[in-house]
């Protein structure tokens, strides 16, 4: 079942507000201002990993997004 919720990632200058859509396998963050796109999924070991997205990106965004996904899917 597809889910959708608001999320915020910490940018270099300001926070990046966006919408996350996804399910239990793949989640995609799209910034409201279209400045950032990030898609993450769990790897074979169960760790969240970036599978697609815009450049440049901060590696910490994967962890930030994963925390928000876990909070929303409890």
Beta strands, then each sheet from edge to edge (+ up, - down):
strand 1: 3-10
strand 2: 15-22
strand 3: 26-31
strand 4: 37-42
strand 5: 48-53
sheet 1: 1+ 2- 3+ 4- 5+
end
